[in-house]
Amino acid sequence: MPKMKTKRGAAKRFKVRPGGTIKRAQAFKRHILTKRKTKNKRQLRGMVEVHASDAAHVRAMMPYA
C-alpha cells in the first residue's frame, strides 16, 4: 500500500497542537483593511481553534500530523 499524501495547502494553513486540537489563522485580515476599525483588526490577530465540525475534514487532509 503506498503512503498517503498530505494536502500541502492544508499543511500550510493548519497546525496540530500537542493535545490534538487544530489551530488556524483568522480570516478577513488580508486586504481592504482601511475601512475596518483598529479594534476589529486587533481582534483578528493570532490563532484560533478549528471548529469541531470541521476538525475531521482537516485531519483527513493531514494524515500524519
PyMOL Python script that loads the backbone (N, CA, C, O; Angstrom):
from pymol import cmd

cmd.read_pdbstr("""\
ATOM      1  N   MET A   1       0.853  -1.186   0.000  1.00  0.00           N
ATOM      2  CA  MET A   1       0.000   0.000   0.000  1.00  0.00           C
ATOM      3  C   MET A   1       0.895   1.244   0.000  1.00  0.00           C
ATOM      4  O   MET A   1       1.789   1.346   0.840  1.00  0.00           O
ATOM      5  N   PRO A   2       0.683   2.179  -0.906  1.00  0.00           N
ATOM      6  CA  PRO A   2       1.515   3.380  -0.903  1.00  0.00           C
ATOM      7  C   PRO A   2       1.180   4.307   0.256  1.00  0.00           C
ATOM      8  O   PRO A   2       0.115   4.214   0.868  1.00  0.00           O
ATOM      9  N   LYS A   3       2.110   5.197   0.536  1.00  0.00           N
ATOM     10  CA  LYS A   3       1.875   6.173   1.590  1.00  0.00           C
ATOM     11  C   LYS A   3       0.768   7.139   1.178  1.00  0.00           C
ATOM     12  O   LYS A   3       0.569   7.408  -0.007  1.00  0.00           O
ATOM     13  N   MET A   4       0.057   7.651   2.167  1.00  0.00           N
ATOM     14  CA  MET A   4      -0.945   8.686   1.903  1.00  0.00           C
ATOM     15  C   MET A   4      -0.231  10.029   1.812  1.00  0.00           C
ATOM     16  O   MET A   4       0.728  10.286   2.539  1.00  0.00           O
ATOM     17  N   LYS A   5      -0.704  10.873   0.918  1.00  0.00           N
ATOM     18  CA  LYS A   5      -0.086  12.186   0.763  1.00  0.00           C
ATOM     19  C   LYS A   5      -0.823  13.223   1.595  1.00  0.00           C
ATOM     20  O   LYS A   5      -2.047  13.191   1.722  1.00  0.00           O
ATOM     21  N   THR A   6      -0.051  14.142   2.156  1.00  0.00           N
ATOM     22  CA  THR A   6      -0.612  15.279   2.875  1.00  0.00           C
ATOM     23  C   THR A   6      -0.998  16.347   1.862  1.00  0.00           C
ATOM     24  O   THR A   6      -0.246  16.619   0.927  1.00  0.00           O
ATOM     25  N   LYS A   7      -2.169  16.954   2.045  1.00  0.00           N
ATOM     26  CA  LYS A   7      -2.557  18.096   1.215  1.00  0.00           C
ATOM     27  C   LYS A   7      -1.688  19.271   1.636  1.00  0.00           C
ATOM     28  O   LYS A   7      -1.808  19.759   2.759  1.00  0.00           O
ATOM     29  N   ARG A   8      -0.823  19.724   0.754  1.00  0.00           N
ATOM     30  CA  ARG A   8       0.163  20.732   1.121  1.00  0.00           C
ATOM     31  C   ARG A   8      -0.482  22.067   1.478  1.00  0.00           C
ATOM     32  O   ARG A   8       0.030  22.791   2.332  1.00  0.00           O
ATOM     33  N   GLY A   9      -1.584  22.396   0.842  1.00  0.00           N
ATOM     34  CA  GLY A   9      -2.280  23.636   1.189  1.00  0.00           C
ATOM     35  C   GLY A   9      -2.782  23.613   2.612  1.00  0.00           C
ATOM     36  O   GLY A   9      -2.725  24.623   3.313  1.00  0.00           O
ATOM     37  N   ALA A  10      -3.281  22.448   3.051  1.00  0.00           N
ATOM     38  CA  ALA A  10      -3.766  22.309   4.420  1.00  0.00           C
ATOM     39  C   ALA A  10      -2.603  22.354   5.411  1.00  0.00           C
ATOM     40  O   ALA A  10      -2.731  22.926   6.493  1.00  0.00           O
ATOM     41  N   ALA A  11      -1.479  21.756   5.047  1.00  0.00           N
ATOM     42  CA  ALA A  11      -0.322  21.740   5.945  1.00  0.00           C
ATOM     43  C   ALA A  11       0.193  23.149   6.204  1.00  0.00           C
ATOM     44  O   ALA A  11       0.719  23.431   7.280  1.00  0.00           O
ATOM     45  N   LYS A  12       0.043  24.047   5.211  1.00  0.00           N
ATOM     46  CA  LYS A  12       0.492  25.421   5.386  1.00  0.00           C
ATOM     47  C   LYS A  12      -0.484  26.247   6.203  1.00  0.00           C
ATOM     48  O   LYS A  12      -0.096  27.254   6.796  1.00  0.00           O
ATOM     49  N   ARG A  13      -1.747  25.838   6.244  1.00  0.00           N
ATOM     50  CA  ARG A  13      -2.777  26.644   6.901  1.00  0.00           C
ATOM     51  C   ARG A  13      -3.077  26.212   8.330  1.00  0.00           C
ATOM     52  O   ARG A  13      -3.509  27.033   9.138  1.00  0.00           O
ATOM     53  N   PHE A  14      -2.858  24.937   8.660  1.00  0.00           N
ATOM     54  CA  PHE A  14      -3.256  24.404   9.959  1.00  0.00           C
ATOM     55  C   PHE A  14      -2.063  23.830  10.699  1.00  0.00           C
ATOM     56  O   PHE A  14      -1.129  23.313  10.087  1.00  0.00           O
ATOM     57  N   LYS A  15      -2.100  23.927  12.042  1.00  0.00           N
ATOM     58  CA  LYS A  15      -1.091  23.300  12.897  1.00  0.00           C
ATOM     59  C   LYS A  15      -1.825  22.473  13.951  1.00  0.00           C
ATOM     60  O   LYS A  15      -2.826  22.921  14.509  1.00  0.00           O
ATOM     61  N   VAL A  16      -1.329  21.274  14.219  1.00  0.00           N
ATOM     62  CA  VAL A  16      -1.930  20.408  15.229  1.00  0.00           C
ATOM     63  C   VAL A  16      -1.174  20.609  16.531  1.00  0.00           C
ATOM     64  O   VAL A  16       0.047  20.466  16.580  1.00  0.00           O
ATOM     65  N   ARG A  17      -1.907  20.939  17.579  1.00  0.00           N
ATOM     66  CA  ARG A  17      -1.304  21.143  18.897  1.00  0.00           C
ATOM     67  C   ARG A  17      -1.010  19.791  19.544  1.00  0.00           C
ATOM     68  O   ARG A  17      -1.560  18.772  19.128  1.00  0.00           O
ATOM     69  N   PRO A  18      -0.142  19.777  20.563  1.00  0.00           N
ATOM     70  CA  PRO A  18       0.170  18.502  21.233  1.00  0.00           C
ATOM     71  C   PRO A  18      -1.060  17.798  21.802  1.00  0.00           C
ATOM     72  O   PRO A  18      -1.095  16.568  21.856  1.00  0.00           O
ATOM     73  N   GLY A  19      -2.054  18.548  22.221  1.00  0.00           N
ATOM     74  CA  GLY A  19      -3.267  17.935  22.756  1.00  0.00           C
ATOM     75  C   GLY A  19      -4.200  17.372  21.704  1.00  0.00           C
ATOM     76  O   GLY A  19      -5.178  16.699  22.029  1.00  0.00           O
ATOM     77  N   GLY A  20      -3.896  17.652  20.425  1.00  0.00           N
ATOM     78  CA  GLY A  20      -4.720  17.117  19.353  1.00  0.00           C
ATOM     79  C   GLY A  20      -5.648  18.129  18.709  1.00  0.00           C
ATOM     80  O   GLY A  20      -6.209  17.857  17.647  1.00  0.00           O
ATOM     81  N   THR A  21      -5.824  19.298  19.330  1.00  0.00           N
ATOM     82  CA  THR A  21      -6.678  20.310  18.707  1.00  0.00           C
ATOM     83  C   THR A  21      -5.914  20.955  17.552  1.00  0.00           C
ATOM     84  O   THR A  21      -4.683  20.935  17.518  1.00  0.00           O
ATOM     85  N   ILE A  22      -6.653  21.521  16.617  1.00  0.00           N
ATOM     86  CA  ILE A  22      -6.055  22.112  15.425  1.00  0.00           C
ATOM     87  C   ILE A  22      -6.248  23.613  15.478  1.00  0.00           C
ATOM     88  O   ILE A  22      -7.343  24.092  15.773  1.00  0.00           O
ATOM     89  N   LYS A  23      -5.189  24.359  15.194  1.00  0.00           N
ATOM     90  CA  LYS A  23      -5.314  25.806  15.201  1.00  0.00           C
ATOM     91  C   LYS A  23      -5.185  26.348  13.785  1.00  0.00           C
ATOM     92  O   LYS A  23      -4.557  25.740  12.919  1.00  0.00           O
ATOM     93  N   ARG A  24      -5.801  27.512  13.575  1.00  0.00           N
ATOM     94  CA  ARG A  24      -5.798  28.163  12.270  1.00  0.00           C
ATOM     95  C   ARG A  24      -5.717  29.668  12.476  1.00  0.00           C
ATOM     96  O   ARG A  24      -5.977  30.175  13.568  1.00  0.00           O
ATOM     97  N   ALA A  25      -5.353  30.376  11.408  1.00  0.00           N
ATOM     98  CA  ALA A  25      -5.306  31.837  11.454  1.00  0.00           C
ATOM     99  C   ALA A  25      -6.709  32.390  11.245  1.00  0.00           C
ATOM    100  O   ALA A  25      -7.578  31.715  10.694  1.00  0.00           O
ATOM    101  N   GLN A  26      -6.917  33.614  11.688  1.00  0.00           N
ATOM    102  CA  GLN A  26      -8.201  34.278  11.491  1.00  0.00           C
ATOM    103  C   GLN A  26      -8.349  34.707  10.038  1.00  0.00           C
ATOM    104  O   GLN A  26      -7.366  35.052   9.383  1.00  0.00           O
ATOM    105  N   ALA A  27      -9.564  34.686   9.543  1.00  0.00           N
ATOM    106  CA  ALA A  27      -9.856  35.164   8.193  1.00  0.00           C
ATOM    107  C   ALA A  27     -10.102  36.676   8.219  1.00  0.00           C
ATOM    108  O   ALA A  27     -10.132  37.289   9.287  1.00  0.00           O
ATOM    109  N   PHE A  28     -10.275  37.266   7.042  1.00  0.00           N
ATOM    110  CA  PHE A  28     -10.605  38.686   6.860  1.00  0.00           C
ATOM    111  C   PHE A  28      -9.488  39.617   7.335  1.00  0.00           C
ATOM    112  O   PHE A  28      -9.768  40.699   7.851  1.00  0.00           O
ATOM    113  N   LYS A  29      -8.241  39.213   7.169  1.00  0.00           N
ATOM    114  CA  LYS A  29      -7.127  40.045   7.615  1.00  0.00           C
ATOM    115  C   LYS A  29      -6.113  40.269   6.495  1.00  0.00           C
ATOM    116  O   LYS A  29      -4.979  40.652   6.781  1.00  0.00           O
ATOM    117  N   ARG A  30      -6.478  40.044   5.224  1.00  0.00           N
ATOM    118  CA  ARG A  30      -5.510  40.101   4.130  1.00  0.00           C
ATOM    119  C   ARG A  30      -5.449  41.445   3.429  1.00  0.00           C
ATOM    120  O   ARG A  30      -4.359  41.978   3.224  1.00  0.00           O
ATOM    121  N   HIS A  31      -6.579  42.000   3.060  1.00  0.00           N
ATOM    122  CA  HIS A  31      -6.568  43.244   2.291  1.00  0.00           C
ATOM    123  C   HIS A  31      -7.875  43.987   2.548  1.00  0.00           C
ATOM    124  O   HIS A  31      -8.772  43.480   3.221  1.00  0.00           O
ATOM    125  N   ILE A  32      -7.966  45.203   1.996  1.00  0.00           N
ATOM    126  CA  ILE A  32      -9.102  46.107   2.218  1.00  0.00           C
ATOM    127  C   ILE A  32      -9.294  46.332   3.725  1.00  0.00           C
ATOM    128  O   ILE A  32     -10.395  46.181   4.255  1.00  0.00           O
ATOM    129  N   LEU A  33      -8.207  46.694   4.390  1.00  0.00           N
ATOM    130  CA  LEU A  33      -8.246  46.862   5.840  1.00  0.00           C
ATOM    131  C   LEU A  33      -8.455  48.319   6.255  1.00  0.00           C
ATOM    132  O   LEU A  33      -8.647  48.602   7.437  1.00  0.00           O
ATOM    133  N   THR A  34      -8.418  49.242   5.293  1.00  0.00           N
ATOM    134  CA  THR A  34      -8.544  50.658   5.654  1.00  0.00           C
ATOM    135  C   THR A  34      -9.935  50.984   6.171  1.00  0.00           C
ATOM    136  O   THR A  34     -10.091  51.900   6.979  1.00  0.00           O
ATOM    137  N   LYS A  35     -10.936  50.262   5.727  1.00  0.00           N
ATOM    138  CA  LYS A  35     -12.309  50.532   6.170  1.00  0.00           C
ATOM    139  C   LYS A  35     -12.625  49.882   7.512  1.00  0.00           C
ATOM    140  O   LYS A  35     -13.676  50.150   8.094  1.00  0.00           O
ATOM    141  N   ARG A  36     -11.747  49.048   8.000  1.00  0.00           N
ATOM    142  CA  ARG A  36     -12.005  48.340   9.260  1.00  0.00           C
ATOM    143  C   ARG A  36     -11.498  49.152  10.448  1.00  0.00           C
ATOM    144  O   ARG A  36     -10.503  49.871  10.352  1.00  0.00           O
ATOM    145  N   LYS A  37     -12.194  49.024  11.551  1.00  0.00           N
ATOM    146  CA  LYS A  37     -11.774  49.692  12.784  1.00  0.00           C
ATOM    147  C   LYS A  37     -10.523  49.011  13.339  1.00  0.00           C
ATOM    148  O   LYS A  37     -10.297  47.820  13.124  1.00  0.00           O
ATOM    149  N   THR A  38      -9.720  49.795  14.056  1.00  0.00           N
ATOM    150  CA  THR A  38      -8.496  49.266  14.656  1.00  0.00           C
ATOM    151  C   THR A  38      -8.808  48.140  15.623  1.00  0.00           C
ATOM    152  O   THR A  38      -8.079  47.150  15.679  1.00  0.00           O
ATOM    153  N   LYS A  39      -9.887  48.281  16.387  1.00  0.00           N
ATOM    154  CA  LYS A  39     -10.275  47.239  17.340  1.00  0.00           C
ATOM    155  C   LYS A  39     -10.573  45.928  16.624  1.00  0.00           C
ATOM    156  O   LYS A  39     -10.174  44.858  17.083  1.00  0.00           O
ATOM    157  N   ASN A  40     -11.272  46.016  15.507  1.00  0.00           N
ATOM    158  CA  ASN A  40     -11.620  44.817  14.754  1.00  0.00           C
ATOM    159  C   ASN A  40     -10.371  44.125  14.213  1.00  0.00           C
ATOM    160  O   ASN A  40     -10.262  42.900  14.275  1.00  0.00           O
ATOM    161  N   LYS A  41      -9.439  44.899  13.688  1.00  0.00           N
ATOM    162  CA  LYS A  41      -8.207  44.316  13.147  1.00  0.00           C
ATOM    163  C   LYS A  41      -7.373  43.687  14.254  1.00  0.00           C
ATOM    164  O   LYS A  41      -6.758  42.640  14.055  1.00  0.00           O
ATOM    165  N   ARG A  42      -7.353  44.322  15.413  1.00  0.00           N
ATOM    166  CA  ARG A  42      -6.608  43.785  16.545  1.00  0.00           C
ATOM    167  C   ARG A  42      -7.191  42.463  17.011  1.00  0.00           C
ATOM    168  O   ARG A  42      -6.452  41.547  17.371  1.00  0.00           O
ATOM    169  N   GLN A  43      -8.523  42.360  17.005  1.00  0.00           N
ATOM    170  CA  GLN A  43      -9.172  41.138  17.463  1.00  0.00           C
ATOM    171  C   GLN A  43      -9.013  39.979  16.482  1.00  0.00           C
ATOM    172  O   GLN A  43      -9.231  38.823  16.844  1.00  0.00           O
ATOM    173  N   LEU A  44      -8.633  40.286  15.245  1.00  0.00           N
ATOM    174  CA  LEU A  44      -8.416  39.243  14.254  1.00  0.00           C
ATOM    175  C   LEU A  44      -6.994  38.692  14.270  1.00  0.00           C
ATOM    176  O   LEU A  44      -6.671  37.789  13.497  1.00  0.00           O
ATOM    177  N   ARG A  45      -6.142  39.228  15.144  1.00  0.00           N
ATOM    178  CA  ARG A  45      -4.780  38.722  15.249  1.00  0.00           C
ATOM    179  C   ARG A  45      -4.769  37.343  15.889  1.00  0.00           C
ATOM    180  O   ARG A  45      -5.731  36.930  16.537  1.00  0.00           O
ATOM    181  N   GLY A  46      -3.663  36.645  15.692  1.00  0.00           N
ATOM    182  CA  GLY A  46      -3.447  35.401  16.414  1.00  0.00           C
ATOM    183  C   GLY A  46      -4.182  34.222  15.805  1.00  0.00           C
ATOM    184  O   GLY A  46      -4.795  34.325  14.743  1.00  0.00           O
ATOM    185  N   MET A  47      -4.106  33.113  16.494  1.00  0.00           N
ATOM    186  CA  MET A  47      -4.665  31.858  16.016  1.00  0.00           C
ATOM    187  C   MET A  47      -5.883  31.484  16.845  1.00  0.00           C
ATOM    188  O   MET A  47      -5.992  31.856  18.013  1.00  0.00           O
ATOM    189  N   VAL A  48      -6.803  30.741  16.225  1.00  0.00           N
ATOM    190  CA  VAL A  48      -7.973  30.230  16.928  1.00  0.00           C
ATOM    191  C   VAL A  48      -8.114  28.745  16.607  1.00  0.00           C
ATOM    192  O   VAL A  48      -7.485  28.236  15.679  1.00  0.00           O
ATOM    193  N   GLU A  49      -8.935  28.071  17.374  1.00  0.00           N
ATOM    194  CA  GLU A  49      -9.136  26.641  17.190  1.00  0.00           C
ATOM    195  C   GLU A  49     -10.128  26.382  16.054  1.00  0.00           C
ATOM    196  O   GLU A  49     -11.113  27.104  15.898  1.00  0.00           O
ATOM    197  N   VAL A  50      -9.854  25.348  15.272  1.00  0.00           N
ATOM    198  CA  VAL A  50     -10.775  24.931  14.211  1.00  0.00           C
ATOM    199  C   VAL A  50     -12.040  24.389  14.873  1.00  0.00           C
ATOM    200  O   VAL A  50     -11.967  23.679  15.876  1.00  0.00           O
ATOM    201  N   HIS A  51     -13.190  24.724  14.311  1.00  0.00           N
ATOM    202  CA  HIS A  51     -14.458  24.271  14.873  1.00  0.00           C
ATOM    203  C   HIS A  51     -14.532  22.754  14.835  1.00  0.00           C
ATOM    204  O   HIS A  51     -13.997  22.121  13.925  1.00  0.00           O
ATOM    205  N   ALA A  52     -15.195  22.176  15.823  1.00  0.00           N
ATOM    206  CA  ALA A  52     -15.260  20.721  15.960  1.00  0.00           C
ATOM    207  C   ALA A  52     -15.867  20.048  14.732  1.00  0.00           C
ATOM    208  O   ALA A  52     -15.469  18.940  14.374  1.00  0.00           O
ATOM    209  N   SER A  53     -16.827  20.709  14.085  1.00  0.00           N
ATOM    210  CA  SER A  53     -17.465  20.107  12.919  1.00  0.00           C
ATOM    211  C   SER A  53     -16.538  20.064  11.706  1.00  0.00           C
ATOM    212  O   SER A  53     -16.769  19.279  10.786  1.00  0.00           O
ATOM    213  N   ASP A  54     -15.488  20.899  11.690  1.00  0.00           N
ATOM    214  CA  ASP A  54     -14.541  20.911  10.575  1.00  0.00           C
ATOM    215  C   ASP A  54     -13.270  20.121  10.870  1.00  0.00           C
ATOM    216  O   ASP A  54     -12.495  19.844   9.954  1.00  0.00           O
ATOM    217  N   ALA A  55     -13.045  19.760  12.109  1.00  0.00           N
ATOM    218  CA  ALA A  55     -11.779  19.143  12.511  1.00  0.00           C
ATOM    219  C   ALA A  55     -11.538  17.812  11.796  1.00  0.00           C
ATOM    220  O   ALA A  55     -10.401  17.508  11.437  1.00  0.00           O
ATOM    221  N   ALA A  56     -12.577  17.023  11.586  1.00  0.00           N
ATOM    222  CA  ALA A  56     -12.405  15.725  10.925  1.00  0.00           C
ATOM    223  C   ALA A  56     -11.944  15.898   9.489  1.00  0.00           C
ATOM    224  O   ALA A  56     -11.132  15.112   9.001  1.00  0.00           O
ATOM    225  N   HIS A  57     -12.446  16.912   8.809  1.00  0.00           N
ATOM    226  CA  HIS A  57     -12.039  17.168   7.432  1.00  0.00           C
ATOM    227  C   HIS A  57     -10.571  17.582   7.366  1.00  0.00           C
ATOM    228  O   HIS A  57      -9.842  17.175   6.462  1.00  0.00           O
ATOM    229  N   VAL A  58     -10.147  18.396   8.332  1.00  0.00           N
ATOM    230  CA  VAL A  58      -8.763  18.854   8.359  1.00  0.00           C
ATOM    231  C   VAL A  58      -7.835  17.680   8.661  1.00  0.00           C
ATOM    232  O   VAL A  58      -6.767  17.560   8.060  1.00  0.00           O
ATOM    233  N   ARG A  59      -8.235  16.827   9.579  1.00  0.00           N
ATOM    234  CA  ARG A  59      -7.408  15.646   9.899  1.00  0.00           C
ATOM    235  C   ARG A  59      -7.252  14.712   8.703  1.00  0.00           C
ATOM    236  O   ARG A  59      -6.192  14.118   8.508  1.00  0.00           O
ATOM    237  N   ALA A  60      -8.303  14.585   7.910  1.00  0.00           N
ATOM    238  CA  ALA A  60      -8.235  13.730   6.727  1.00  0.00           C
ATOM    239  C   ALA A  60      -7.257  14.286   5.706  1.00  0.00           C
ATOM    240  O   ALA A  60      -6.638  13.522   4.965  1.00  0.00           O
ATOM    241  N   MET A  61      -7.110  15.594   5.657  1.00  0.00           N
ATOM    242  CA  MET A  61      -6.162  16.202   4.710  1.00  0.00           C
ATOM    243  C   MET A  61      -4.724  16.083   5.184  1.00  0.00           C
ATOM    244  O   MET A  61      -3.794  16.161   4.383  1.00  0.00           O
ATOM    245  N   MET A  62      -4.537  15.890   6.511  1.00  0.00           N
ATOM    246  CA  MET A  62      -3.190  15.788   7.062  1.00  0.00           C
ATOM    247  C   MET A  62      -3.068  14.478   7.836  1.00  0.00           C
ATOM    248  O   MET A  62      -3.138  14.489   9.065  1.00  0.00           O
ATOM    249  N   PRO A  63      -2.888  13.353   7.150  1.00  0.00           N
ATOM    250  CA  PRO A  63      -2.929  12.053   7.828  1.00  0.00           C
ATOM    251  C   PRO A  63      -1.790  11.815   8.815  1.00  0.00           C
ATOM    252  O   PRO A  63      -1.946  11.005   9.727  1.00  0.00           O
ATOM    253  N   TYR A  64      -0.656  12.488   8.667  1.00  0.00           N
ATOM    254  CA  TYR A  64       0.486  12.235   9.543  1.00  0.00           C
ATOM    255  C   TYR A  64       0.733  13.323  10.564  1.00  0.00           C
ATOM    256  O   TYR A  64       1.742  13.286  11.268  1.00  0.00           O
ATOM    257  N   ALA A  65      -0.164  14.291  10.663  1.00  0.00           N
ATOM    258  CA  ALA A  65       0.029  15.402  11.599  1.00  0.00           C
ATOM    259  C   ALA A  65      -0.486  15.029  12.984  1.00  0.00           C
ATOM    260  O   ALA A  65      -0.410  15.836  13.910  1.00  0.00           O
TER     261      ALA A  65
END
""", "prot")
cmd.dss("prot")
cmd.show_as("cartoon", "prot")
cmd.util.cbc("prot")
cmd.orient("prot")
